[in-house]
Amino acid sequence: MRRLIENRFGLLALVLVALGALYGVAFVSRPAPAAQVRPQAVKAPVESVTAVCPAPSGSRVSVVTPAQEQQNEEQQNEEQQNEEQQNQEQQNQGQGSATLSAIRAPEEKGGGKDDVIDRPGLLWQREVGAGGGPLVVDATGSMAAGLESAQTARETSGTQRGLAGVRCVEPGAESWFIGPGPAAAEMTLYLANPDSAPANVSFMVYSGEGPVLSERGNGVVVKPGQHRVIRLRDLAPSPLIMALQVSTRSGRVAAAVKAVLGAGRGVDWLPVAAAPATRVVVPGIPGTAGQRELYVATPGDRDTVVRIRAVLEDGSYALKNKETMEVPAGSASSLDLSTGIGGQPAALVLESDVPIVAGLKITGTGARQDVAFTAGAASVDLGSVVADGRAEGKQTSWLVLSAPFAAAAVEVRLLPTKGEAPAPVEVKLPAARTKELRLAPPKGSKGGFSVVVRPLPGSGPVYGGRVLDEAAKDGQLVTAQPLAMARTWALVPPTVDSPGAVLP
């Protein structure tokens, strides 16, 4: 019996050894597993753009789409392309157009005659007479990728004296603005809904004293094809400085804010500011003399100390005695930087432990003042287009470019309304430096021009702005526009096979 048991255990051991050997051979000889490639988003040309010029009455409206050749050059510089991108690019070669029309409700028929633009590479400009509401620019096909539009008004007297320009904006779910408050200027909010669905819009104002809500409620419904003009004094009458958040619970809305400081004190539009972040770059500060006032808001529930660094022509510095700025939770603060950056082209790099929103007021010189505003902006990694540039009479256009973090290089191209476009200019920016370029079309070309900025391969992040000024006897006229990312490419999410099913 004992031998039988011992033999059984011995037999079991032999079986286990044999199985182990077979498993080892199978493990060593098995094929390597196939590598799992994670699908990547596809970069495709933009095929449709809608932008709203909030109040073009009495302004010059400019619309431009860079020529298709420039878009192809940009695509060729990409290191990786796939067949889907090439197919989409071929589709984008088809016909396209941009239509300029007054905003209309869906039930409205006809109306005024629409303007149609169907030639990329040419700047279209028109002086818009007094009266009328927002102007909608709808672009498709070859006119969509890279399309930019802007409105610019010029007044030489009265409370509206000055240059006042704004980039026509796409409708969205959230917009931020920062600048003077209703107690310091006549602040007006323009809302427009070009979509087919209503937009449920709410507002939040952050002042020097903290969050402010309207006693009448803080929301409105903007129906399809409707536009609204709201005096911010009716929402929050007391703030001297403010940050305004415009957001939608449903739908989308195009928002813009105009500041009128009063006769002899200036007028301009507030640009849309970058959303709250722990690092904000405020670019496009011109090298002219005059006051420079920084605005910073902390929308969250924590106090913060903001660290300030100026990026100038000769380097990047913390400003003496203005290295930091305290901003209480849920409030906005201001700081005079005139003695730090006045008279120098610059950008500001602001860092904080909590998200902040930032902007800057630029005041012109002279007995009667004008103002301009810039705000936190993203780097123009995909390039940027400015629709309205001028060099007429005593008007001068400037491009202020900064490379706050690494050396950069860009190509700058001008597209005039008439005449042949000049050859592009390459601009190199050492790390932590700012450069200011005077923009002028070649001799023989008349009228305005647009500006196309395209980072070259290997360039570091570039931030910038276009400044337009005019020398007048009673005081300088000025307006500014931070460079925005060009509406050229869109990242299309990858598609993958899925065994899942959706049930009603």
C-alpha positions in Angstrom: 0.0 0.0 0.0 2.8 2.4 0.9 4.6 1.7 -2.3 1.4 2.4 -4.2 1.0 5.8 -2.5 4.6 6.7 -3.1 4.3 5.7 -6.7 1.1 7.8 -7.1 2.9 10.8 -5.6 5.9 10.1 -7.9 3.6 9.8 -10.9 1.9 13.2 -10.0 5.3 14.8 -9.7 6.3 13.5 -13.1 3.0 14.8 -14.6 3.5 18.3 -13.1 7.1 18.5 -14.4 5.9 17.5 -17.9 3.2 20.1 -17.8 5.6 22.8 -16.6 8.0 22.0 -19.4 5.3 22.2 -22.0 4.1 25.5 -20.6 7.6 26.9 -20.6 8.1 25.9 -24.2 4.8 27.5 -25.2 5.6 30.7 -23.2 9.0 31.1 -24.9 7.8 30.3 -28.4 4.6 32.4 -28.3 4.4 35.4 -30.7 4.9 38.9 -29.2 1.6 40.7 -28.5 0.6 43.3 -31.0 1.4 46.8 -29.9 -1.7 48.8 -29.1 -1.6 52.2 -30.9 -3.7 54.8 -29.1 -5.7 56.8 -31.7 -4.7 60.4 -32.0 -6.9 63.4 -32.8 -6.8 64.5 -36.4 -6.0 68.1 -37.4 -8.4 69.2 -40.0 -9.0 72.5 -41.8 -11.9 74.6 -40.4 -14.8 74.4 -42.8 -17.3 76.7 -41.2 -17.0 79.9 -39.1 -19.6 82.3 -37.6 -18.5 85.6 -36.1 -20.5 88.6 -34.9 -19.5 92.2 -35.2 -21.4 93.6 -32.1 -22.1 97.2 -33.2 -20.7 98.1 -36.6 -22.8 101.3 -37.0 -20.5 104.2 -38.0 -17.5 101.8 -38.2 -15.2 100.3 -40.8 -15.8 96.5 -41.1 -12.8 94.4 -42.3 -13.0 90.8 -43.4 -10.2 88.6 -44.7 -9.3 84.9 -45.3 -5.6 84.2 -45.9 -4.9 82.7 -49.3 -5.1 78.9 -49.6 -1.4 78.7 -50.5 -0.4 79.9 -47.1 -2.6 77.2 -45.5 -1.0 74.5 -47.7 2.5 75.7 -46.7 1.5 75.4 -43.1 0.2 71.9 -43.6 3.4 70.8 -45.5 5.5 71.9 -42.5 3.8 69.4 -40.3 5.9 66.3 -39.6 3.1 63.8 -39.7 0.2 63.7 -42.1 -2.3 60.9 -42.7 -4.7 60.1 -45.5 -7.7 61.5 -43.7 -6.1 64.9 -43.4 -5.2 64.9 -47.1 -8.8 64.0 -48.0 -10.2 66.7 -45.9 -7.7 69.2 -47.4 -8.9 68.3 -50.9 -12.5 68.8 -49.9 -11.5 72.2 -48.5 -10.1 73.2 -51.9 -13.7 73.5 -53.1 -15.7 76.7 -53.4 -16.6 78.7 -50.4 -18.0 82.1 -49.5 -18.4 84.5 -46.6 -21.7 86.2 -46.2 -22.2 89.4 -44.2 -25.7 90.0 -43.0 -27.7 91.7 -40.3 -28.7 89.4 -37.5 -32.2 88.1 -38.0 -34.7 85.9 -36.2 -35.5 82.6 -37.9 -39.0 83.7 -38.9 -37.7 86.9 -40.6 -37.6 86.8 -44.4 -35.4 88.8 -46.7 -34.2 92.1 -45.1 -31.3 94.1 -46.5 -29.0 92.9 -49.2 -26.2 90.6 -48.0 -22.6 91.1 -49.0 -20.8 88.0 -50.3 -17.1 87.5 -50.4 -15.7 84.5 -52.3 -12.0 85.3 -52.9 -9.5 84.3 -50.3 -6.3 86.3 -50.0 -8.0 89.7 -50.4 -9.0 92.1 -47.7 -12.6 93.3 -47.9 -13.6 96.5 -46.2 -16.7 98.6 -46.0 -17.8 101.7 -44.1 -21.1 101.0 -42.3 -23.5 103.9 -42.0 -25.2 104.9 -38.8 -28.1 102.7 -37.5 -28.6 99.0 -37.5 -27.6 96.2 -35.2 -25.0 93.5 -35.2 -23.4 92.1 -38.3 -23.0 88.3 -38.7 -20.2 86.9 -40.8 -20.9 83.3 -41.9 -18.1 81.6 -43.9 -17.9 78.1 -45.4 -15.5 76.1 -47.5 -12.3 77.8 -48.7 -13.4 81.1 -47.1 -13.6 79.6 -43.6 -10.1 78.5 -42.6 -8.3 81.5 -41.1 -11.2 84.0 -41.6 -11.0 87.1 -39.4 -13.2 90.1 -39.1 -13.1 93.3 -37.1 -14.9 96.7 -36.7 -13.1 100.0 -36.1 -14.7 103.4 -35.4 -13.0 106.8 -35.4 -14.5 109.9 -33.8 -12.7 113.2 -33.4 -15.1 114.9 -30.9 -17.7 114.3 -28.2 -17.9 111.5 -25.6 -17.0 108.9 -28.3 -13.8 110.7 -29.4 -11.1 108.2 -30.1 -10.3 105.0 -32.0 -12.5 102.0 -30.9 -11.9 98.6 -32.4 -12.9 95.1 -31.6 -12.4 91.6 -33.2 -15.7 90.1 -34.3 -16.2 87.2 -32.0 -17.7 83.7 -32.4 -20.6 82.8 -30.2 -19.7 80.6 -27.2 -20.7 79.3 -23.8 -18.4 81.6 -21.7 -16.6 84.9 -22.1 -14.5 87.0 -19.6 -13.8 90.7 -19.7 -11.8 92.9 -17.3 -11.4 96.7 -17.1 -13.0 99.8 -15.6 -16.2 99.4 -13.7 -19.6 101.2 -14.2 -18.7 103.8 -11.6 -15.6 104.9 -13.6 -17.0 104.6 -17.2 -20.2 103.9 -19.2 -19.9 100.2 -19.6 -22.2 98.5 -22.2 -22.6 94.8 -22.8 -23.7 93.7 -26.3 -25.2 90.2 -26.7 -26.2 88.6 -30.0 -27.5 85.1 -30.7 -27.0 84.1 -34.4 -27.9 80.4 -33.7 -31.2 78.7 -34.1 -31.6 77.8 -30.3 -32.2 80.3 -27.5 -29.4 81.2 -25.2 -30.0 81.4 -21.4 -27.3 83.9 -20.3 -26.1 84.7 -16.8 -23.6 87.3 -15.5 -21.2 87.5 -12.6 -19.3 90.7 -11.7 -16.2 90.8 -9.5 -15.4 94.2 -8.1 -12.8 95.6 -5.7 -15.2 94.9 -2.9 -16.0 91.3 -4.0 -18.6 89.5 -6.0 -21.6 91.7 -7.2 -25.0 90.5 -8.4 -27.8 92.5 -9.8 -30.8 93.2 -7.6 -33.0 92.5 -10.6 -31.6 89.1 -11.2 -28.5 88.1 -13.1 -29.8 86.4 -16.2 -31.5 87.0 -19.5 -32.8 84.8 -22.4 -31.5 85.8 -25.9 -33.8 84.3 -28.5 -32.6 83.1 -31.9 -31.8 86.0 -34.1 -32.1 88.4 -31.2 -29.6 90.9 -29.8 -29.6 92.7 -26.5 -27.8 95.9 -25.2 -27.4 96.0 -21.4 -26.0 98.9 -19.4 -23.7 97.3 -16.8 -24.6 100.1 -14.4 -28.0 98.4 -14.2 -26.4 95.2 -13.1 -23.7 96.6 -10.7 -23.6 100.4 -10.4 -20.8 100.7 -7.8 -17.6 99.0 -9.0 -14.7 101.3 -10.1 -12.9 98.2 -11.6 -14.5 94.9 -12.5 -14.2 91.5 -14.1 -17.3 90.3 -15.9 -18.1 86.7 -16.6 -20.8 86.0 -19.2 -21.9 82.4 -19.4 -24.8 80.4 -20.8 -26.7 77.6 -19.1 -27.9 76.6 -22.6 -27.2 77.8 -26.1 -24.4 80.1 -27.2 -24.1 83.9 -27.3 -21.6 86.4 -28.8 -20.6 88.9 -26.1 -18.7 92.2 -26.3 -18.2 95.1 -23.9 -17.6 98.8 -24.7 -16.1 101.3 -22.3 -16.8 105.1 -22.7 -14.8 107.0 -20.1 -16.3 110.4 -21.0 -15.4 113.5 -23.1 -11.6 113.9 -23.3 -11.0 110.6 -21.5 -11.3 108.0 -24.2 -13.3 105.1 -25.6 -12.7 101.5 -26.7 -13.8 97.9 -26.5 -12.6 95.4 -24.0 -11.1 92.4 -25.7 -12.2 88.9 -24.6 -9.8 87.9 -21.8 -8.2 84.4 -21.4 -10.2 82.2 -19.0 -8.9 82.0 -15.4 -5.5 80.3 -15.1 -2.5 80.2 -12.8 -0.2 81.8 -15.5 -1.5 84.6 -17.7 0.3 86.5 -20.4 -0.9 90.0 -21.2 0.6 90.9 -24.6 0.6 93.7 -27.1 1.6 96.7 -24.9 2.9 99.5 -27.2 6.1 101.5 -26.7 4.4 104.9 -26.5 4.3 107.1 -23.4 1.2 107.3 -21.2 -0.4 105.5 -18.2 -0.4 101.7 -18.0 -2.9 100.3 -15.5 -3.0 96.6 -14.7 -6.3 94.8 -13.7 -6.3 91.4 -12.1 -9.3 89.4 -10.7 -9.4 86.2 -8.6 -12.8 84.6 -9.2 -12.2 81.8 -6.7 -12.6 81.6 -2.9 -8.9 82.0 -2.0 -6.8 85.2 -1.6 -3.6 85.3 -3.7 -0.4 87.1 -4.3 0.2 87.6 -8.0 3.9 87.6 -9.2 4.5 90.1 -12.0 7.3 90.0 -14.6 7.7 92.3 -17.6 9.1 91.1 -20.9 10.8 94.1 -22.6 13.1 94.7 -25.5 16.2 94.1 -23.5 15.1 91.3 -21.2 12.6 90.0 -18.7 12.4 91.6 -15.2 10.4 91.8 -12.0 9.4 95.4 -11.8 11.1 97.3 -8.9 8.6 97.8 -6.0 5.9 96.2 -8.1 7.1 92.6 -8.1 3.8 91.3 -6.6 0.2 92.3 -6.3 -2.3 91.1 -3.6 -5.8 90.2 -4.8 -8.5 89.1 -2.3 -10.7 86.2 -3.1 -13.6 86.9 -5.4 -12.5 90.4 -6.2 -10.6 92.6 -8.7 -7.6 94.9 -8.1 -5.6 97.4 -10.1 -1.9 98.5 -10.1 -0.3 101.4 -11.9 2.7 100.2 -14.0 3.4 103.4 -15.8 6.8 103.9 -14.2 7.7 100.2 -15.0 6.7 99.7 -18.6 5.5 103.2 -19.8 7.3 104.1 -23.1 8.5 100.5 -23.7 6.9 97.8 -25.9 6.1 94.9 -23.5 4.2 91.9 -22.4 3.4 90.9 -18.8 3.7 87.4 -17.4 1.5 87.0 -14.3 1.7 83.9 -12.0 -0.4 82.9 -9.1 -1.2 79.9 -7.0 -4.9 80.2 -7.9 -6.5 81.0 -11.3 -6.7 84.7 -12.2 -8.0 86.9 -15.1 -6.0 89.9 -16.2 -6.0 92.9 -18.6 -4.4 96.3 -19.0 -5.5 99.8 -19.9 -3.3 101.8 -22.2 -3.8 105.6 -22.1 -2.7 107.8 -24.9 -0.9 111.2 -24.6 -2.1 114.7 -25.1 -4.5 117.3 -23.7 -7.5 115.0 -24.6 -6.8 111.4 -23.9 -7.9 108.2 -25.6 -7.6 104.6 -24.2 -7.0 101.1 -25.5 -7.3 97.7 -23.7 -5.4 94.5 -24.0 -6.0 91.3 -22.0 -4.6 87.9 -21.2 -4.3 85.8 -24.4 -3.1 82.5 -25.6 0.1 81.9 -27.6 -0.5 81.9 -31.4 0.8 78.4 -32.0 -1.4 77.9 -35.1 -0.8 81.5 -36.4 -2.9 84.6 -36.1 -4.7 87.0 -38.4 -5.6 90.6 -37.8 -8.2 91.9 -40.2 -7.8 95.7 -39.8 -4.4 97.4 -40.2 -3.9 101.0 -41.4 -1.2 103.4 -42.6 -3.4 106.3 -43.8 -2.6 109.9 -43.1 -1.3 110.1 -39.6 -2.5 106.6 -38.6 0.2 104.0 -37.9 -0.1 100.3 -37.2 2.3 98.5 -34.9 2.8 94.8 -34.2 4.1 94.0 -30.7 5.5 90.4 -30.5 6.9 88.7 -27.4 8.7 85.4 -26.7 8.5 85.2 -22.9 9.6 81.6 -22.4 11.8 80.5 -25.4 13.4 81.8 -28.6 10.8 82.2 -31.4 10.6 83.0 -35.0 7.6 84.1 -37.1 6.7 85.1 -40.6 4.7 88.3 -41.0 2.7 88.9 -44.1 0.6 91.9 -45.1 -2.5 91.5 -47.3 -3.6 94.9 -48.8 -7.0 95.8 -50.2 -5.4 96.9 -53.4 -2.1 96.2 -55.1 0.3 93.4 -54.8 1.1 91.9 -51.4 4.7 92.5 -50.3 7.0 89.5 -49.6 6.7 88.1 -46.1 9.2 89.2 -43.4 10.8 86.8 -41.0 11.1 88.1 -37.4 13.3 86.4 -34.8 12.6 86.8 -31.1 15.3 85.9 -28.6 14.0 84.2 -25.4 12.4 86.7 -22.9 12.3 89.6 -25.4 9.7 91.8 -27.0 9.9 93.4 -30.4 7.8 96.2 -31.9 7.4 96.4 -35.7 5.9 99.3 -37.6 3.6 98.0 -40.3 3.3 99.7 -43.7 2.2 98.3 -47.1 4.5 98.8 -50.1 4.4 102.0 -52.1 1.5 101.9 -54.6 -0.9 100.0 -52.5 -3.8 102.0 -51.1 -6.3 101.6 -48.4 -6.0 99.3 -45.4 -4.3 95.9 -45.0 -4.6 92.8 -42.9 -1.7 91.1 -41.0 -0.9 87.3 -41.0 1.5 86.0 -38.4 2.7 82.5 -38.7 5.2 80.8 -36.3 8.0 79.0 -38.1 8.9 75.4 -37.4 10.7 75.0 -34.1 9.5 78.3 -32.8 8.8 78.8 -29.1 5.5 80.3 -27.9 4.7 83.7 -29.4 2.3 86.3 -27.9 1.4 89.6 -29.4 -0.9 92.4 -30.3 -1.7 94.9 -33.0 -1.8 98.6 -32.0 -3.3 101.4 -34.2 -2.6 105.0 -33.2 -3.1 108.4 -34.8 -1.4 111.6 -34.0 -4.0 114.4 -33.5 -3.5 118.0 -32.4 -5.5 117.6 -29.2 -4.2 114.2 -28.3 -3.2 110.7 -29.5 -6.0 108.3 -30.7 -5.3 104.7 -30.0 -6.8 101.2 -30.1 -5.3 97.8 -29.5 -6.1 94.1 -30.3 -4.4 91.1 -28.7 -3.4 88.4 -31.3 -5.9 85.5 -31.2 -5.3 82.0 -32.4 -6.3 81.8 -36.1 -9.4 79.8 -36.9 -7.4 77.7 -39.3 -7.4 74.2 -37.9 -9.6 72.1 -35.7 -8.7 68.9 -33.8 -11.2 66.2 -34.7 -11.5 63.5 -31.9 -10.5 60.0 -33.0 -13.0 57.4 -33.8 -12.6 53.8 -32.6 -14.6 50.6 -32.9 -16.7 49.9 -29.8 -18.9 46.8 -28.9 -21.1 48.9 -26.8 -24.7 49.8 -27.8 -26.9 52.7 -27.0 -30.4 51.9 -25.9 -33.3 54.4 -25.8 
